[in-house]
Amino acid sequence: MLAMQRYLSLVLFFLIGSIFLVQPALDVQGAQSPVPLKTSKQPTTATPVKSSKKTATTAQSSATAKIQTAQQPARKKQSTVQSTAAVTAPSKAKQQQAAASTPAPAKPNAIAGGVKQPQVAKPTQSAVSAKRTSRSPQTAKTRKKAASNSAKARVYANVPAGNVSDIDKQISAKSVMVMDAGSGGTIFERMPDNPRQPASTIKIVTAMIALKSLQNDDIIDVSSHAASMPSSKIFLDPGRNYRANDLINAVLLASANDASVALAEKIAGSEDKFANLMTLSARMWGARNTICRTASGLTAVGQQSTARDLANLFRYAMQHDEFARRVHEKFISTSYGKSLRNHNRALWRLDGAVGGKTGYTVAARQTYVGQFTRDDQTIVVAIMGSESMWADLEKLVNYGFQKNKERQLARVGTGSATGKTTQVN
C-alpha cells in the first residue's frame, strides 16, 4: 500500500512537471504566428492546461517583444516615405502663397510613388503674348542689328592695325588696293582686279590728257551738250568762252562734269572719240583693265576700271608736277572770279595727304584714289564700292604706313644679318 502511494506520487509529479515544461513552448509558438493558420476541417480539441501567472506573463512579454521587432522595418519604411513627402511637397502655407502670386491656377502633376511633386504654373496669356511679340521679325531684326553694331564697335576699338584679317573686317569697300608709291608693290588688297564703275575717279585720265594736250591760256568753247551735264558741275554758260587752266582745275578739284565734256570736245571733237583716247592712254599708263565710255565717269554700259588700275594711274599722274600741284590745293580761284573747293576731304582730315580724287554714282557707290606721305614713306590708296569711304580710307592709310614700315625694318634687318647693305624704297 505504501509502495503504491509512492508510485502514484511519482507519476503525479512527472505529470505536473511535464505540464509546466510544455505550456511555455506552446505560448511562444502562438506569439510567433499572430495570424491563425488554416488547418484541416476536422475540429481539434484543446486540452485545458493549468499554468501559473508567472509563466503566462513571461510568455506574453516575449511574444510582444517579437511582434514589435517584426513591426520595426514596416514603421521605418513608413517614416522614410513620410520624411520624403515632407521634403518634396511644399507646405500648405507655401502652396497658398504660390497660388496667390500666380495669376492662373496650375493643374497638379501626377503623383509618383504616392508622393506629390511640386506644381509648375502655366504662363499667363499676357506672358505668352509678350513672348510672341518679342519674337516678331521686326524686333528680332532690330535686336540682331544692334548686337551686330555693338560687336563691330568692339572690333574697331580693340583691333590692332597690323593684322591683315582684322583690317579686312573693318572696311566696307568691295575693292581695295594699297600700294607702295616708290616700288609699286602691294601692301594690302581686296579684290583689286574686280571690274567696277569708276565714277569720277576716272577724271584723273581726263585731266592728264588735257594737261598734255592744251596750254593754260587755250580758249575752250562750251557746247549745249557739255552744259547739260548733271551735277557735280560748275554751271558753264554755252554763250561764254573759258580758259583751259580753269576747266582743268574744275575737273580735279570740283569734279565738274560739264568742264570734263567741254575739254573732251575741245581735244578730240566729241566725247565718244575722247573716251577712246582715254582707254588707250590708261593702258599706256599701267591700267590694263580700264575701259572708258565717258569723259566724266558718269555710269555707262561697258565702262569699267579696277582698284589696281586706279592706283597705277594715280601713281603715274603724281609724277607729273603740274598734276600733283593742282590736286594738292584746297581752294583755287578761277580767272573769272569763281572759287573752287577741293572735294578731297582727306587734305583736311588725314595726316600726310598729298592729293586725291573722289567719285560717287549709285552704281559705283563711293570711290577714291589718293596719295599719302609720312616719314619718307609714300603710299597710294584706291577704294571702290565703299559705303563709308572716309572711315575706310583712314583705316587703310594708317594700316598701309604701319605695314610698309614693318617691311622696311625687316629688309634692313635681313641686310644687316647677311653683312650686305639693303636699299629700301
Secondary structure, DSSP 8 states (H G I E B T S, - for coil): -HHHHHHHHHHHHHHHHHHHHHHHHHHHHHHH--S-----SS----------HHHHHHHHHHHHHHHHHHHHHHHHHHHHHHHHHHHHS--HHHHHHHHHH-SS-------BTTB---------HHHHHHHHHHTSHHHHHHHHHHHHHHHHHHHHHH--TT-HHHHHHH---SEEEEEETTT--EEEEESTT--B--GGGGHHHHHHHHHHH--TT-EEE--HHHHT--SS-----TTSEEEHHHHHHHHHTS--HHHHHHHHHHHHSSHHHHHHHHHHHHHHTT-TT-B-S-SS----TT-BB-HHHHHHHHHHHTTSHHHHHHHH-SEEE-TTS-EEE-S-THHHHSTTEEEEEEEEETTTEEEEEEEEEETTEEEEEEEEEESSHHHHHHHHHHHHHHHHHHHHHHHHHHHHHHT------
